[in-house]
């Protein structure tokens, strides 16, 4: 199981600009739920609060109001029921690829032969068996992110959270990794919530796309493309794909509430 | 004919992928350093010979004085007397300075309570406290260790402290996301990430520890290399006075390179990040 529910989640940051404290509402009354085994994309322009929402689900930030629950239980900080893949992998630079994955397992209390087997199994899952003894700076960006995914999956979370996981990769590597993520998800049946600003990525990977604007959920789109979608070429050629992508594009480019206000003032 | 021979030569040096390693033509760095030192010594020799030997000395005269001190064994026993408090004082400074810096950088309350003493201690003219320290601890071994410790602990501590503050929040979050307790985050994430700063602090502290050692030997029981400096200066034997100074400089350079060597063994990733690993 891995059902995630956000109830009335708001987040207010106090930031200091030129000595003046300003209140910024990063999230306002966000509510949506993600079913077990579902792939959900959070999309929106930068500053819309999508990363903040993901960090709150992970437990790295506490919401100002509202709550997040996993399988009906309200979360309290980070937990092994959720695993996160950061935008820039964030591997510990003094550890090898293997040690980075082993570190996560060790934190969870896994030891000995089980630790070794599990770490190697997940490195194998992301296709990294040959480079396990390399340190992060001896790995390419795509390989680093693979280690990041293996580290997040190794603790066997119910929910995999990904913060623009392929955003820093080149176009070809990104497509390859998207295909691999689809395969991994098909095999492990994990619930996946990922943040992206890439329309194609959202439509290609997700079952539903949550569109966010100014800290609010503005629309939730169902992506009723057939699965498995591992044949990316076939999916991209579908008329339904182009249609969904266009609808998403329109949703993102509709004039927002705040711009309308500005225009009426002018 | 010669073209064929050249081809064969290239083929023989190519590896299995067909790559030919370019021939190394750069002069090794230590050779450059040796040339630089040699030129400096020659210039010193030429300039030093033109000056009254009471006011200055020059390498060949210092070498003769060195041989004299080494032959009688006075130099070695003095070096041993100096190094004992040095090693102990400097060692304690590392063992206390680094953990203290980690705590100061990691815990805001600890920093607010005790940070000010570390900042003050670093800036304080510790030489002025030497008479007081001799009143408390006497003239012997203990006071020398204390002076060396006090002079070297603060650079190590402050550097570690700054290093902890520079650890990216994102690396700490890796630990937090894995529900690691604070103590584990400190030991397994903050400490390794701070290691280059700790080593830099240890290198800075060597210079201060050497100064502290000589101050201790001047102002407490006159002994060790400091005693040779004072006695020969009083006898206007400038060449002999330079011998312990040269010995100390050589020891400090050796210790600094040794720490650098240990750092490369313990923290090879740092050289990779900075791109210094092009071997």
HADDOCK unambig.tbl for C-alpha pairs under 7 A between the chains (distance, minus, plus):
assign (segid A and resid 60 and name CA) (segid B and resid 177 and name CA) 6.91 0.50 0.50
assign (segid A and resid 78 and name CA) (segid B and resid 176 and name CA) 6.88 0.50 0.50
assign (segid A and resid 78 and name CA) (segid B and resid 177 and name CA) 5.43 0.50 0.50
assign (segid A and resid 78 and name CA) (segid B and resid 179 and name CA) 5.95 0.50 0.50
assign (segid A and resid 79 and name CA) (segid B and resid 178 and name CA) 6.87 0.50 0.50
assign (segid A and resid 79 and name CA) (segid B and resid 179 and name CA) 6.16 0.50 0.50
assign (segid A and resid 80 and name CA) (segid B and resid 178 and name CA) 6.79 0.50 0.50
assign (segid A and resid 90 and name CA) (segid B and resid 170 and name CA) 6.75 0.50 0.50
assign (segid A and resid 90 and name CA) (segid B and resid 171 and name CA) 6.26 0.50 0.50
assign (segid A and resid 92 and name CA) (segid B and resid 171 and name CA) 6.97 0.50 0.50
assign (segid A and resid 93 and name CA) (segid B and resid 269 and name CA) 6.48 0.50 0.50
assign (segid A and resid 94 and name CA) (segid B and resid 269 and name CA) 5.67 0.50 0.50
assign (segid A and resid 104 and name CA) (segid B and resid 178 and name CA) 6.43 0.50 0.50
assign (segid A and resid 107 and name CA) (segid B and resid 178 and name CA) 6.31 0.50 0.50
assign (segid A and resid 107 and name CA) (segid B and resid 180 and name CA) 6.11 0.50 0.50
assign (segid A and resid 137 and name CA) (segid B and resid 272 and name CA) 6.55 0.50 0.50
assign (segid A and resid 137 and name CA) (segid B and resid 273 and name CA) 6.64 0.50 0.50
